[in-house]
């Protein structure tokens, strides 16, 4: 609050000084003009005498008229001159805004001297930085989206052409058919994930809420994914308090499925996954920790962006839609999600939901 008041007073004082300087400059020019006019005999000071009372009575009126005319011409001229200097930072901002409107997100401004204008400068630069990042993400989104859809389609077309040949053995034909089925399922899964994310992004209010055991839902999710973590010989350490949550089971199920599937996917063979669920002072806290590959700073900053994948080689299965879906559902539930991770040291996802 003190900083805000200080900056507001800074701008106020600046405006007062500006107006005061214009008024003083105008007054000085008027006085100087009157002195010069008197010096050259254009006007003469009023000295009332008994001989010419009528002529001298008009002198103050003439002096006032001249004073008024000088104010009309000199005042606006000085105001226009000083305002160009005072408004120069605003003009810089306007020019920069036009550049941003034309798509130049690398535009920066640097205004010094006045608190509010400095804050405007910092905010503007932060805005252009964010817009530049959004533009990059948009480009990456289009590239990744095109890649994820194009790859299975090209694969389907290629193996369909091979099946038209009569020289294939029964084993080759069966292999190609299996690949077509797999790619078709992959494309169907991708389409389902995109539609699911779009559905929840357009959802603003959760209806049909019912109370249910959140710990039991987590146990069922762990059992459901048992084939995956068993195949990698992963140990799942579970500590779940009894928690009753009022919400929509379909939504929360998506959270646990995606987070546990990611933990399994990026865990090493024979790794450990720890899952805890607690009710801490009226806040439901879910934590899932793995000892897998972890993430660097860049990956951690973008994991909730659609179609973003830290593994650019696409060696890991996935489409970059799971975590954006999780974040959206958590937001709909009125909670928040955070992540801690380092390369080679695993990841910790923490979700807090209102009880």
C-alpha positions, 0 to 999 in steps of 0.5 A: 500500500505504501509503495502504491501511494508513493507512486501515485503521489509521484505522478500527482506531484509531477502533474502539479509541477508541470501545470505550475511551470506552465502557469509561471512561464505564461505569467513571466512572458506576459509581464515581460511583454508588458514591460517591453510594450511600456518601454517602447511606448506602445502602452503607458502606465496609468497616472490619473491627473485632474486634467485628463480623467476620462482618458486615464479611466480607460487605461486599466481596461486597455491593460486588462484587454492586452493582458487577456489577449496575451494569455490567450495566445501565449498560454496555449502555446506554452502548454502545447510545447511543454505537453509534447515533452510531458506526453513523450513517454505516452507516445512511446507506449502508443507506438509500441502498442501498434507494433505489438498489434502488428505481430511484433512481440519482441517490442520493449519499452524503457521509461524512467522517472515516474513511478507509474510509467516505470510500472507500465513499462515493466508490465508492458515488457512482461506482456510482450514476453508472455505473448511471445511465449504464447506464439511459440507455444501456438506454433509448437501446438500446431506442429505437435498436433499435426505430427500426432495425427499425421503419423498414424494416418500415414502408417495406415495408408502405407500398410493398406497399400501393402495389403493390396499386393498378392505376394504377401504371405499369411504371416505378413498379412496378419502382421500388417493387419495388427499394425493397422489395428494398433494405429487405428486404436492410437488414432481413436485414443488421441481423438477421444483425449482431444474431445475429452479435454475440449469437453472439460475446457468448456465446462465451468460448473460441476453438477451432480456432485455426490459424496464418495470415498476418495481413498477407495477410488484411488485403490481401484485406480492402482489395481486398474493399472496393476498390469502396467506397474507389475510389468516394470516390477515397480513397487507402489507404496500406498498410505491413504487416509479415509477421506470422503469427498463430494464431487463427480467421480468421473472427473477425479478418476481422470486425475488419478489415472493420468498421474499414476500412468505418467509415474509408471511411464517415467519410472525406471525398471524396479522403481518405487512410486509413493502415493499418499492421501491426507486430510490436513486442516480441511484440505485434501492433499494427494501426493504421488512421487516417483524416482524416474527420469524427472524433468528439467526447468523448461519441461517443468514450465510447460508440462501443462501445455497441450501437446507438449512433450518433454521427450522430443524423440517420442520414445515414450507413448503419450500425446501431451494431453494428460497433464493439461486435462488433470490441471483443468479438472483440478481447477474445476474442483476448486483445487490447485496442482504443483510439481517438484522435479529434477532431471534424474531425481524423479517428480513429485505431484501435489494436488490440494482439493477443498474438503 
